[in-house]
Structure formats: structure tokens, C-alpha cells
Amino acid sequence: MERTTNAIPADLTGTVDDRRTQLHGLGGDELDAVWLRRQLDSALLAWADCETELEIQKERHADY
């Protein structure tokens, strides 16, 4: 039996929990490395944005 490849899934979206649920539903054995890297980059950028916002809030609180 010949093995068929699945289409590349859409990018993960939403909260961390949303993304984890979506990723879990895809099954990781056949996911493309480029797609996985794009998801990692997206998650890291979102995390960095949150960390920046937290730092700004801390500075505002300290200045107040």
C-alpha cells in the first residue's frame, strides 16, 4: 500500500492552550519540519510580545 502525504495544515492560532490542542489533534509523526519551525517561530514571537508587555507594566508600576 502506497503512503500518501497529508496537506500541510493551517498555522496554529489562539492562546497557548488553543495551539496545544490544535497541535495534539494533528498527530506529530507526519508534520513537515518547515511547518513546525514556522509554528515555533510564531509561538516565540507571541511569547516575546507578552514578556515585553509585562516588562512595560512592571516599569509603570515601579514608576507609579
MOWO-V449564 format. One record per pair of residues at least 12 apart in sequence whose C-alpha atoms are under 8 Angstrom apart, sorted by the first residue. I is the first residue (numbers start at 1). J is the second residue. D is the distance in Angstrom with one decimal. If there is no record, write none. Layout:
# MOWO-V449564
I J D
I J D
This chain:
# MOWO-V449564
5 30 7.8
6 30 7.9
8 31 7.5
8 32 7.3
8 35 7.4
11 35 7.9
11 39 6.7
12 39 6.7
